[in-house]
């Protein structure tokens, strides 16, 4: 009895026992413990029922525990990847499978490939990617759509190349995705009249372009010729017209807004982009001057918390500088990341929006 009491006291005073009592994840990897009554060894954070101290034996790693005759606990997955990393690897393989498929794979087939039940796979997939398997497949198909339409001779050919089984689904989804009809997208602005003005502003040169729907581009840069070429690349078949005096008054409104973004901007806009891009841009327009959001916060507000990279891509695709304020999106630690019109312009925009005229610390 005395020796047992001493053993218990020795173990309970051991920092490793306290780590087991706390189920301390920080201690995982530093040691394992075996339970003599079950013959099983576990990691410190294992959620299994806590053993009696006198039944615990400590080992530096799983190999030593195995050599002593213990077997690994299934719950703590000794010797195996963590459950989180295992799930991430399985979902990554499923994503590659969806991306490579011409048509969205069925949920039961994806789940079976991942070694999970359909309901469990659906739940894990959404937790990791932020979207359902079906939504991810639709997004992949929409990406193929824009690629297929670019340079396609016929819209129907692009429909089949993108993997759409029917024309009804194609035309419904295509217009929501592209922000215009497939024919208009393929035409690259053919038949459109776009009025263009280029002039100086506080951030260098500014190009303002206006279609029959509204302002379709506000571009910033250091070279007027390059700005016009960027617009030509976006709408290669549109008819570009230099602005008249009436249009230049609108341009002056845009310039005033760029120089002082705290003012209200009420000119009509022609916003063209995929359905996801437009959701992101709508969230960006709710960020007030002087405030910022991280890419992850934007993804959460869009309803796709796992789509951080897609949010960054949507910011990069924005053609309406300042009006759609992608400059107000920063990294999670508050530092600046890429900006279509240059990091220095992003820093200056944020600085002029600050109450004290200086960029927040860390930017």
Rosetta blueprint (number, residue, H / E / L):
1 X L
2 X H
3 X H
4 X H
5 X H
6 X H
7 X H
8 X H
9 X H
10 X H
11 X H
12 X H
13 X L
14 X L
15 X H
16 X H
17 X H
18 X H
19 X H
20 X H
21 X H
22 X H
23 X L
24 X L
25 X H
26 X H
27 X H
28 X E
29 X L
30 X L
31 X E
32 X E
33 X E
34 X E
35 X E
36 X L
37 X L
38 X L
39 X L
40 X E
41 X E
42 X E
43 X E
44 X L
45 X L
46 X L
47 X L
48 X L
49 X L
50 X L
51 X L
52 X L
53 X H
54 X H
55 X H
56 X E
57 X E
58 X E
59 X E
60 X L
61 X L
62 X H
63 X H
64 X H
65 X H
66 X H
67 X H
68 X L
69 X L
70 X L
71 X E
72 X E
73 X L
74 X L
75 X L
76 X L
77 X L
78 X L
79 X L
80 X L
81 X L
82 X L
83 X H
84 X H
85 X H
86 X H
87 X H
88 X H
89 X H
90 X H
91 X H
92 X H
93 X H
94 X H
95 X H
96 X H
97 X H
98 X H
99 X H
100 X H
101 X L
102 X L
103 X L
104 X L
105 X L
106 X L
107 X H
108 X H
109 X H
110 X H
111 X H
112 X H
113 X H
114 X H
115 X L
116 X L
117 X L
118 X H
119 X H
120 X H
121 X H
122 X H
123 X H
124 X H
125 X H
126 X H
127 X H
128 X H
129 X H
130 X L
131 X L
132 X L
133 X H
134 X H
135 X H
136 X H
137 X H
138 X H
139 X H
140 X H
141 X H
142 X H
143 X H
144 X H
145 X H
146 X H
147 X H
148 X H
149 X H
150 X L
151 X L
152 X L
153 X L
154 X L
155 X H
156 X H
157 X H
158 X H
159 X H
160 X H
161 X H
162 X H
163 X L
164 X L
165 X L
166 X L
167 X H
168 X H
169 X H
170 X H
171 X H
172 X H
173 X H
174 X H
175 X H
176 X H
177 X H
178 X H
179 X L
180 X L
181 X L
182 X H
183 X H
184 X H
185 X H
186 X H
187 X H
188 X L
189 X L
190 X L
191 X L
192 X L
193 X E
194 X E
195 X E
196 X E
197 X E
198 X E
199 X E
200 X E
201 X E
202 X L
203 X L
204 X E
205 X E
206 X E
207 X E
208 X E
209 X E
210 X E
211 X L
212 X L
213 X L
214 X L
215 X E
216 X E
217 X E
218 X E
219 X E
220 X E
221 X E
222 X L
223 X L
224 X H
225 X H
226 X H
227 X H
228 X H
229 X H
230 X H
231 X H
232 X H
233 X H
234 X H
235 X L
236 X L
237 X L
238 X L
239 X E
240 X E
241 X E
242 X E
243 X L
244 X L
245 X H
246 X H
247 X H
248 X H
249 X H
250 X H
251 X H
252 X H
253 X H
254 X H
255 X H
256 X H
257 X H
258 X H
259 X H
260 X L
261 X L
262 X L
263 X L
264 X L
265 X L
266 X L
267 X L
268 X L
269 X E
270 X L
271 X L
272 X L
273 X L
274 X L
275 X H
276 X H
277 X H
278 X H
279 X H
280 X H
281 X H
282 X H
283 X H
284 X H
285 X L
286 X L
287 X L
288 X L
289 X L
290 X L
291 X L
292 X L
293 X E
294 X E
295 X H
296 X H
297 X H
298 X H
299 X H
300 X H
301 X H
302 X H
303 X L
304 X L
305 X L
306 X L
307 X L
308 X H
309 X H
310 X H
311 X H
312 X H
313 X H
314 X H
315 X H
316 X H
317 X H
318 X L
319 X L
320 X E
321 X L
322 X L
323 X L
324 X L
325 X L
326 X H
327 X H
328 X H
329 X E
330 X E
331 X L
332 X L
333 X L
334 X L
335 X L
336 X L
337 X L
338 X L
339 X L
340 X L
341 X L
342 X L
343 X H
344 X H
345 X H
346 X H
347 X H
348 X H
349 X H
350 X H
351 X H
352 X H
353 X H
354 X L
355 X L
356 X L
357 X L
358 X L
359 X L
360 X L
361 X L
362 X L
363 X L
